[in-house]
């Protein structure tokens, strides 16, 4: 926060910091997605796509890697944007805010039925009990399991309808 010439506290610093965090989250999500997907895609395409020439295999590996990285980057961007917006515009509890943002972001980014999204959904539903960011993982699971008109209801009632314990939120 900075004090302007009339003594008012400026909120531009807060906005800049929030935008920086959102963009940094997108970049980190993208880079992490590429780091995780490239070796997996390289191994799987090498083992199971003998029908492709070497250049076709590399195209497939790069395509899978880019799609995975893009999805993770877009999810983080959507999630952080929604959390920031919800914090500014609502009085929801933190756990509900993060679960709602994760649910919406998960549905928007991972909603299409593709091989990459299916693998990301399997990861989300299998590893949400792990340490760190439990509300984010719970929101992702809720967004992946509950689609369409159920999204809002499941995000608010995730402990019973998406099988996520309430202590996680």
PyMOL commands that set and color helices and strands:
alter all, ss='L'
color gray80, all
select helices_A, chain A and resi 12-48+54-89+94-110+115-127+134-145+150-156+158-161+166-168
alter helices_A, ss='H'
color red, helices_A
select strands_A, chain A and resi 2-3+9-10
alter strands_A, ss='S'
color yellow, strands_A
deselect
rebuild
show_as cartoon
